[in-house]
Amino acid sequence: MTTKLGTGFDITNVVGNVWYVALSFIIFDIVTGLLASAVEKKLNSSVNYIGLIRKVGLFVALAFLVFVDAFVDAKGYVIKLGVGLIVAYEGMSVVENLSRIGINIKFVTKYFDPNKLGKGGK
């Protein structure tokens, strides 16, 4: 898999290999969100559009963190912290989506808001 963007910029030089983890979580969240919506028969293009706008916002936030990291000369620590927070956020969303699908993961979902969970969290 190539990591070079259109201009030849290599994102892993800035963010590190944790970039793949974040990207994987984002893609997995999109897929599980679509599956959960289909199970609940709430699949809707406008809701999908809003969700994709939020995902673009995550990438904009990551780009902002690159600038902040360069400004304070943090040697990548601010970026890695931001990517870690994005992974945590997406991980929680994946857990909620899996619960909405009906996968029983009570050992994790007991810490979540019961109103956000589906069949698996009850």
Contacts in CASP RR format, 6 or more apart in sequence:
PFRMAT RR
TARGET T0000
AUTHOR 0000-0000-0000
METHOD contacts of the structure
MODEL  1
MTTKLGTGFDITNVVGNVWYVALSFIIFDIVTGLLASAVEKKLNSSVNYI
GLIRKVGLFVALAFLVFVDAFVDAKGYVIKLGVGLIVAYEGMSVVENLSR
IGINIKFVTKYFDPNKLGKGGK
3 10 0 8 1.000
3 11 0 8 1.000
3 12 0 8 1.000
3 19 0 8 1.000
4 10 0 8 1.000
5 11 0 8 1.000
11 19 0 8 1.000
12 19 0 8 1.000
14 66 0 8 1.000
14 76 0 8 1.000
14 79 0 8 1.000
15 22 0 8 1.000
15 62 0 8 1.000
15 66 0 8 1.000
15 76 0 8 1.000
15 79 0 8 1.000
15 80 0 8 1.000
15 83 0 8 1.000
16 80 0 8 1.000
18 80 0 8 1.000
18 83 0 8 1.000
18 84 0 8 1.000
18 87 0 8 1.000
19 83 0 8 1.000
21 83 0 8 1.000
21 87 0 8 1.000
22 62 0 8 1.000
22 83 0 8 1.000
22 84 0 8 1.000
22 86 0 8 1.000
22 87 0 8 1.000
22 90 0 8 1.000
25 86 0 8 1.000
25 87 0 8 1.000
25 90 0 8 1.000
25 91 0 8 1.000
25 94 0 8 1.000
26 55 0 8 1.000
26 58 0 8 1.000
26 86 0 8 1.000
26 90 0 8 1.000
28 90 0 8 1.000
28 94 0 8 1.000
29 90 0 8 1.000
29 91 0 8 1.000
29 93 0 8 1.000
29 94 0 8 1.000
29 97 0 8 1.000
30 52 0 8 1.000
30 55 0 8 1.000
32 93 0 8 1.000
32 94 0 8 1.000
32 97 0 8 1.000
32 98 0 8 1.000
32 101 0 8 1.000
33 93 0 8 1.000
33 97 0 8 1.000
33 100 0 8 1.000
34 43 0 8 1.000
34 48 0 8 1.000
35 97 0 8 1.000
35 101 0 8 1.000
36 97 0 8 1.000
36 98 0 8 1.000
36 100 0 8 1.000
36 101 0 8 1.000
37 43 0 8 1.000
37 44 0 8 1.000
37 47 0 8 1.000
37 48 0 8 1.000
39 100 0 8 1.000
39 101 0 8 1.000
39 102 0 8 1.000
40 100 0 8 1.000
58 86 0 8 1.000
58 89 0 8 1.000
61 82 0 8 1.000
61 86 0 8 1.000
62 79 0 8 1.000
62 82 0 8 1.000
62 83 0 8 1.000
62 86 0 8 1.000
65 78 0 8 1.000
65 79 0 8 1.000
65 81 0 8 1.000
65 82 0 8 1.000
66 79 0 8 1.000
68 74 0 8 1.000
68 78 0 8 1.000
69 75 0 8 1.000
69 76 0 8 1.000
69 77 0 8 1.000
69 78 0 8 1.000
69 79 0 8 1.000
72 78 0 8 1.000
92 112 0 8 1.000
95 105 0 8 1.000
95 108 0 8 1.000
95 109 0 8 1.000
95 112 0 8 1.000
96 112 0 8 1.000
96 116 0 8 1.000
96 117 0 8 1.000
98 105 0 8 1.000
99 105 0 8 1.000
99 109 0 8 1.000
99 112 0 8 1.000
99 117 0 8 1.000
99 118 0 8 1.000
99 119 0 8 1.000
99 120 0 8 1.000
99 121 0 8 1.000
100 117 0 8 1.000
100 118 0 8 1.000
100 119 0 8 1.000
100 120 0 8 1.000
101 119 0 8 1.000
102 118 0 8 1.000
102 119 0 8 1.000
102 120 0 8 1.000
102 121 0 8 1.000
103 120 0 8 1.000
104 120 0 8 1.000
104 121 0 8 1.000
105 120 0 8 1.000
105 121 0 8 1.000
106 120 0 8 1.000
106 121 0 8 1.000
109 117 0 8 1.000
109 120 0 8 1.000
109 121 0 8 1.000
112 121 0 8 1.000
114 121 0 8 1.000
114 122 0 8 1.000
END
